[in-house]
Amino acid sequence: MRISRLADQMSGSEIIKIGNAVSEQIRQGATICNLTIGDFDPKLFPIPTELRDDIIAAYQAGHTNYPPAPGTVDLRQAAADFLKKRLGLSYSPADELMVAGGSRPLIYAAYLALVDPGDRVVYPAPSWNNNHYCHLTGAEQVAVATQPENNFMPTAAELAPHLAGATLLALCSPLNPTGTVFTKEALEEICDLVLAENQRRGPDEKPLYILYDQIYWLLTFGETQHFDPVSLRPALRDYVVYIDGTSKCFAATGVRVGYGFGPKLVIDKMKGLVGHMGAWAPKAEQVATAAFLPRTHEVDTFLTEFKGKLQASLDAAYHGLKSLREQGYPVDAIAPAGAIYLTAKIDVLGRTAPSGEVLATTKEVTSYLLTEAKLAIVPFSAFGAPASAPWFRLSVGAESQASIEAALPRLKAALDKLT
């Protein structure tokens, strides 16, 4: 049988493969601390009560038909008002903002709207799914390696050699998979590079756009601040497409309400693309989200409690790994700044398991820890980093703090078995 070259050459998600292995162990009766999936256990992290009640009411009121293709008027207005109030970003709900079924179709639509086959797309490694979107659009992908000393956030110096002639620079902050964020200065330097590159281009050349994924921006911890390109450099307004929504900040991944905003020309084309996909957010969920976003007190109350619980779990994992490091174990972690992720270093490549297997890649380390420590994590190699880089993503949304703390002694015991 013959299929398309695109489908034949498409690689599956490494995260899903690991998740399938976790599910099989659970099916066999194992108790696993599952820190793989970027999702939430609704029993631990339910969506806001008011949002849930409004979704139910919207279904009861009969909002079960097609929504308007770009999103309901009320939701686009509520999202625009939310962005203006909280970030100072002013975008027209009529023609510069659109709604879709989560952030994925928005990211895909942005790629399709901006990138022709053969165009160069620059993105940091590790980062989430840019390699797959490049494959789907036929782009020339340039994965720029980032460094732990910069918290795995890309720097202007790292990106600069690759921007000449590029069509798209894909950025994310807070970053999946690292849980780290851009500093103001670092993002300003990158913005200045993009402005300079666009000033060099002629009127018949396609500009360099920034795809800025800020789906986690409301989930920052402590004194950490979120920064975005247009707020820092208003001259970039015509060149930045933002990806945003409610999936992560309200633990509402299954509610599927995302929104994107940016230049009218690009958003118009994205609306058409998402319309052909049929990737709309359900109408009842749109009605409920439009009612919830303006409720400042309820939103802030939810976020305060939600972020407190997330930070407690992240801190438990962070301090647990730091304690093991102090005891001489080959592990480390980067302090969590945002999102639901912790960057962990487990540097046991080349060590030998009790079975005699040499742990030559992070995939083998992941498998070993799942079997011996009942701890499921995702290597950065699933996000474009080399298989020899001993770094991993720990996602805390689907496990309790107690479960995370209970997994640390099992990790220690598994490390003790290596020779």
C-alpha positions as CSV (number, residue, x, y, z in Angstrom):
1,M,0.0,0.0,0.0
2,R,1.2,3.5,-0.8
3,I,0.6,6.6,1.4
4,S,1.7,10.2,1.1
5,R,5.4,11.0,1.6
6,L,4.4,13.4,4.4
7,A,2.6,10.8,6.3
8,D,5.2,8.1,5.6
9,Q,8.0,10.3,6.9
10,M,6.1,11.7,9.9
11,S,7.5,10.6,13.3
12,G,5.2,10.0,16.3
13,S,5.3,11.8,19.6
14,E,8.0,10.5,21.9
15,I,5.9,11.6,24.8
16,I,3.0,9.5,23.7
17,K,5.3,6.5,23.4
18,I,6.5,6.9,26.9
19,G,2.9,7.5,28.1
20,N,1.9,4.2,26.5
21,A,4.6,2.4,28.4
22,V,3.4,4.0,31.6
23,S,-0.2,2.9,30.9
24,E,0.9,-0.6,30.3
25,Q,2.7,-0.8,33.7
26,I,-0.3,0.7,35.4
27,R,-2.5,-1.9,33.6
28,Q,-0.3,-4.5,35.1
29,G,-0.9,-3.1,38.6
30,A,2.1,-0.9,39.2
31,T,1.9,2.4,41.1
32,I,3.7,5.0,38.9
33,C,4.6,8.6,39.7
34,N,3.7,9.8,36.2
35,L,5.4,13.1,35.5
36,T,5.3,12.8,31.7
37,I,2.2,14.5,30.4
38,G,1.6,18.2,30.3
39,D,-1.9,17.8,31.7
40,F,-3.8,18.0,35.0
41,D,-5.5,15.4,37.1
42,P,-9.0,17.0,37.6
43,K,-9.3,15.5,41.1
44,L,-6.1,17.4,42.1
45,F,-6.5,20.5,39.9
46,P,-10.2,21.0,38.9
47,I,-11.1,23.9,36.6
48,P,-12.6,27.0,38.3
49,T,-16.0,26.3,39.8
50,E,-17.6,29.3,38.1
51,L,-16.3,28.2,34.7
52,R,-17.5,24.6,35.2
53,D,-21.0,25.8,36.3
54,D,-21.2,28.2,33.3
55,I,-20.3,25.4,30.9
56,I,-23.1,23.2,32.3
57,A,-25.5,26.1,32.1
58,A,-24.5,26.8,28.5
59,Y,-25.2,23.3,27.4
60,Q,-28.5,23.4,29.3
61,A,-29.4,26.6,27.5
62,G,-28.9,24.8,24.1
63,H,-25.5,26.1,23.0
64,T,-24.8,22.9,21.1
65,N,-24.7,24.2,17.5
66,Y,-21.7,25.4,15.5
67,P,-20.0,28.5,16.9
68,P,-19.0,31.4,14.6
69,A,-15.9,30.3,12.8
70,P,-13.5,32.9,14.3
71,G,-15.1,32.5,17.8
72,T,-18.1,34.0,19.5
73,V,-18.2,37.8,19.5
74,D,-18.5,37.8,23.3
75,L,-15.4,35.6,23.8
76,R,-13.3,37.6,21.4
77,Q,-14.2,40.8,23.2
78,A,-13.6,39.2,26.6
79,A,-10.2,37.9,25.5
80,A,-9.2,41.2,24.1
81,D,-10.3,43.0,27.3
82,F,-8.4,40.5,29.4
83,L,-5.2,41.0,27.4
84,K,-5.5,44.8,27.5
85,K,-6.1,44.8,31.2
86,R,-3.4,42.3,32.2
87,L,-0.7,42.8,29.6
88,G,-1.5,46.2,28.1
89,L,-1.8,44.6,24.7
90,S,-4.4,46.2,22.5
91,Y,-5.8,44.0,19.7
92,S,-9.1,44.3,17.9
93,P,-11.5,41.5,18.7
94,A,-13.1,41.9,15.3
95,D,-10.1,41.3,13.0
96,E,-6.9,40.8,15.1
97,L,-8.0,38.0,17.4
98,M,-9.5,34.6,16.8
99,V,-10.6,31.5,18.8
100,A,-9.9,27.9,18.2
101,G,-10.0,24.5,19.9
102,G,-6.9,25.0,22.0
103,S,-3.5,26.3,21.0
104,R,-2.5,23.4,18.6
105,P,-4.7,24.3,15.7
106,L,-3.6,28.0,16.1
107,I,0.1,27.1,16.0
108,Y,-0.5,24.9,12.9
109,A,-2.5,27.6,11.2
110,A,0.2,30.1,11.9
111,Y,2.8,27.9,10.3
112,L,0.5,27.3,7.3
113,A,-0.2,31.0,7.0
114,L,3.4,32.1,7.1
115,V,5.7,29.3,5.9
116,D,6.1,28.0,2.4
117,P,7.8,24.7,1.7
118,G,11.6,25.3,1.9
119,D,11.3,28.4,4.1
120,R,13.6,28.5,7.1
121,V,12.0,28.2,10.6
122,V,14.3,28.9,13.6
123,Y,13.5,27.6,17.0
124,P,15.3,26.6,20.2
125,A,16.0,23.1,21.2
126,P,14.6,21.9,23.4
127,S,11.1,23.1,22.6
128,W,7.7,21.6,22.0
129,N,6.6,20.2,18.6
130,N,8.3,22.8,16.3
131,N,10.1,20.0,14.5
132,H,6.7,18.3,13.7
133,Y,5.1,21.5,12.5
134,C,8.2,22.1,10.3
135,H,7.7,18.7,8.8
136,L,4.0,19.2,8.2
137,T,4.7,22.5,6.3
138,G,7.8,21.4,4.5
139,A,10.0,24.0,6.2
140,E,13.7,23.9,6.5
141,Q,14.1,23.6,10.3
142,V,16.9,25.1,12.2
143,A,17.0,23.9,15.8
144,V,19.3,26.1,17.9
145,A,20.8,24.3,20.8
146,T,20.4,26.2,24.1
147,Q,22.5,25.9,27.3
148,P,21.7,25.1,30.9
149,E,23.6,28.1,32.1
150,N,20.9,30.2,30.3
151,N,18.1,28.0,31.8
152,F,17.8,26.6,28.3
153,M,16.2,29.8,27.0
154,P,17.6,30.9,23.6
155,T,19.9,34.0,23.5
156,A,20.3,36.6,20.8
157,A,23.9,35.5,20.3
158,E,22.7,31.9,19.7
159,L,19.9,32.9,17.3
160,A,21.7,35.7,15.4
161,P,23.6,33.5,12.9
162,H,20.4,31.8,11.7
163,L,18.0,34.7,11.2
164,A,19.2,36.0,7.8
165,G,16.6,34.8,5.3
166,A,14.5,33.0,7.8
167,T,10.7,33.3,7.7
168,L,9.7,32.4,11.2
169,L,11.3,32.5,14.7
170,A,9.2,30.3,17.1
171,L,9.6,31.2,20.7
172,C,7.8,30.1,23.9
173,S,7.8,31.6,27.4
174,P,7.3,30.1,30.0
175,L,9.0,27.4,28.0
176,N,7.7,23.8,27.5
177,P,9.6,21.6,28.4
178,T,11.9,23.6,30.8
179,G,9.6,25.7,33.0
180,T,11.9,28.6,32.5
181,V,11.2,32.1,31.2
182,F,12.8,35.0,29.2
183,T,14.3,37.8,31.2
184,K,13.4,41.3,30.0
185,E,16.9,41.9,28.7
186,A,17.2,38.6,26.8
187,L,13.9,39.1,25.0
188,E,14.7,42.7,24.2
189,E,17.9,41.6,22.5
190,I,16.1,39.0,20.4
191,C,13.4,41.5,19.5
192,D,16.1,44.0,18.3
193,L,17.6,41.3,16.1
194,V,14.3,40.7,14.4
195,L,13.7,44.4,13.9
196,A,17.1,44.8,12.4
197,E,16.6,41.8,10.1
198,N,13.3,43.2,8.8
199,Q,14.8,46.6,8.2
200,R,17.4,45.0,6.0
201,R,14.8,43.2,3.8
202,G,13.3,44.7,0.7
203,P,9.6,45.4,0.1
204,D,9.2,42.3,-2.1
205,E,10.8,40.0,0.6
206,K,8.7,38.1,3.1
207,P,9.5,39.5,6.6
208,L,10.8,37.6,9.6
209,Y,7.8,36.8,11.9
210,I,7.9,35.7,15.5
211,L,5.5,33.0,16.7
212,Y,5.2,33.7,20.4
213,D,3.6,30.9,22.4
214,Q,2.6,32.3,25.8
215,I,0.0,29.7,26.8
216,Y,1.6,29.4,30.3
217,W,2.1,33.2,30.9
218,L,-0.3,33.4,33.9
219,L,1.6,30.5,35.6
220,T,4.8,32.2,36.9
221,F,6.1,31.9,40.4
222,G,7.6,34.2,43.0
223,E,9.1,37.4,41.6
224,T,9.2,36.0,38.1
225,Q,7.7,38.3,35.4
226,H,6.3,37.5,32.0
227,F,7.5,39.6,29.1
228,D,6.3,39.6,25.5
229,P,7.7,41.1,22.3
230,V,5.2,43.8,21.4
231,S,5.1,45.2,24.9
232,L,8.9,45.5,24.8
233,R,9.2,46.6,21.2
234,P,5.9,48.1,19.8
235,A,7.5,48.3,16.3
236,L,7.2,44.5,16.1
237,R,3.4,44.6,16.2
238,D,3.1,43.7,12.5
239,Y,5.5,40.8,12.8
240,V,4.3,38.9,16.0
241,V,1.6,36.2,16.1
242,Y,0.7,35.3,19.7
243,I,-0.6,31.9,20.9
244,D,-2.7,32.1,24.1
245,G,-5.7,30.6,25.8
246,T,-7.2,29.0,28.9
247,S,-6.0,25.4,28.7
248,K,-3.1,25.6,31.1
249,C,-3.8,28.7,33.3
250,F,-7.2,27.3,34.3
251,A,-6.3,23.6,34.3
252,A,-8.7,23.4,31.4
253,T,-6.9,21.3,28.9
254,G,-10.0,19.4,27.8
255,V,-12.2,22.5,27.6
256,R,-10.3,23.4,24.4
257,V,-10.5,27.2,24.3
258,G,-7.4,28.8,22.8
259,Y,-7.0,32.2,21.1
260,G,-4.4,33.7,18.9
261,F,-3.9,37.4,18.0
262,G,-1.6,39.4,15.8
263,P,-1.6,41.3,12.5
264,K,-4.9,41.4,10.7
265,L,-3.6,39.9,7.4
266,V,-2.2,36.9,9.2
267,I,-5.1,36.4,11.5
268,D,-7.5,36.6,8.5
269,K,-5.6,33.7,6.8
270,M,-5.5,31.7,10.1
271,K,-9.3,32.1,10.4
272,G,-9.7,30.6,7.0
273,L,-7.3,27.7,7.7
274,V,-8.9,26.8,11.1
275,G,-12.3,27.0,9.4
276,H,-11.3,24.4,6.9
277,M,-9.9,22.2,9.7
278,G,-13.2,22.7,11.7
279,A,-11.0,23.1,14.7
280,W,-13.4,25.4,16.6
281,A,-13.7,25.5,20.4
282,P,-17.1,24.1,21.4
283,K,-19.7,26.8,21.6
284,A,-20.9,26.1,25.2
285,E,-17.3,26.4,26.4
286,Q,-16.8,29.6,24.5
287,V,-20.0,31.1,26.1
288,A,-18.8,30.0,29.5
289,T,-15.2,31.3,29.0
290,A,-16.6,34.7,27.8
291,A,-18.5,35.0,31.1
292,F,-15.6,33.9,33.3
293,L,-12.7,36.0,32.0
294,P,-14.1,39.4,33.1
295,R,-14.6,38.1,36.7
296,T,-11.4,39.5,38.0
297,H,-11.9,38.4,41.6
298,E,-12.8,34.8,40.7
299,V,-9.9,34.6,38.2
300,D,-7.3,35.9,40.7
301,T,-8.6,33.8,43.5
302,F,-8.4,30.6,41.4
303,L,-4.9,31.5,40.1
304,T,-3.6,32.2,43.6
305,E,-4.6,28.8,44.9
306,F,-3.8,26.9,41.7
307,K,-0.3,28.4,41.4
308,G,0.4,27.8,45.1
309,K,-0.3,24.0,44.7
310,L,1.7,23.8,41.5
311,Q,4.7,25.6,43.0
312,A,4.5,23.3,46.1
313,S,4.8,20.3,43.9
314,L,7.5,21.8,41.7
315,D,9.5,22.8,44.8
316,A,9.1,19.3,46.3
317,A,10.7,17.8,43.2
318,Y,13.4,20.6,43.0
319,H,14.5,20.4,46.6
320,G,14.4,16.6,46.5
321,L,16.8,16.5,43.6
322,K,19.0,19.2,45.2
323,S,19.1,17.1,48.4
324,L,20.2,14.0,46.4
325,R,22.9,16.1,44.7
326,E,24.2,17.2,48.1
327,Q,24.4,13.5,49.0
328,G,26.7,13.0,46.0
329,Y,24.2,11.6,43.5
330,P,24.6,12.7,39.8
331,V,21.4,14.7,39.7
332,D,20.5,18.4,39.6
333,A,17.6,20.7,38.8
334,I,16.9,24.3,37.6
335,A,14.7,26.3,39.9
336,P,11.1,26.4,38.5
337,A,10.0,29.8,37.2
338,G,6.8,29.1,35.4
339,A,4.4,26.6,33.7
340,I,4.1,23.1,35.2
341,Y,7.5,21.8,34.4
342,L,10.8,21.2,36.2
343,T,14.1,20.8,34.4
344,A,16.0,17.9,36.0
345,K,19.5,16.5,35.3
346,I,20.0,12.8,35.8
347,D,23.5,12.2,34.6
348,V,23.9,8.4,34.5
349,L,24.6,7.8,30.8
350,G,27.2,5.1,30.5
351,R,26.3,3.4,33.8
352,T,25.2,-0.2,33.9
353,A,21.8,-1.4,35.2
354,P,21.5,-4.6,37.3
355,S,20.3,-6.4,34.2
356,G,23.7,-5.7,32.5
357,E,22.3,-3.1,30.1
358,V,24.4,-0.1,29.6
359,L,22.4,3.1,29.7
360,A,23.7,4.7,26.5
361,T,20.9,7.2,25.8
362,T,18.3,9.1,27.7
363,K,15.7,6.8,26.3
364,E,17.3,3.9,28.1
365,V,17.6,6.0,31.3
366,T,13.9,6.8,31.0
367,S,13.0,3.1,30.6
368,Y,15.2,2.1,33.6
369,L,13.7,4.7,35.9
370,L,10.2,3.7,34.9
371,T,11.0,0.0,35.7
372,E,13.2,0.4,38.8
373,A,11.9,3.6,40.4
374,K,8.3,3.6,39.1
375,L,9.0,7.2,38.0
376,A,8.0,8.3,34.6
377,I,9.7,11.4,33.1
378,V,10.4,12.7,29.6
379,P,13.9,13.2,28.2
380,F,14.8,16.5,26.5
381,S,15.6,14.3,23.4
382,A,11.8,14.2,22.9
383,F,12.0,18.0,22.4
384,G,14.8,18.1,19.9
385,A,17.8,17.9,22.3
386,P,20.5,15.2,21.6
387,A,20.0,11.7,23.1
388,S,23.3,12.2,24.9
389,A,22.1,15.2,26.9
390,P,21.2,14.1,30.4
391,W,18.2,16.4,30.9
392,F,14.6,15.6,31.5
393,R,11.2,17.3,31.9
394,L,9.1,16.6,35.0
395,S,5.5,17.7,34.7
396,V,3.6,18.0,38.0
397,G,0.0,18.5,36.9
398,A,-1.1,14.9,37.1
399,E,0.5,13.8,40.5
400,S,0.1,15.0,44.0
401,Q,2.9,16.5,46.0
402,A,2.8,13.4,48.3
403,S,3.3,11.2,45.2
404,I,6.2,13.2,44.0
405,E,7.9,13.1,47.5
406,A,7.3,9.4,47.7
407,A,9.0,8.8,44.4
408,L,12.3,10.5,45.4
409,P,13.5,7.6,47.7
410,R,12.7,5.2,44.9
411,L,14.8,7.3,42.5
412,K,17.6,7.2,45.1
413,A,17.4,3.4,45.4
414,A,17.4,3.0,41.6
415,L,20.5,5.2,41.3
416,D,22.2,3.1,44.0
417,K,21.7,-0.1,41.8
418,L,23.7,1.4,38.9
419,T,27.4,0.5,38.5
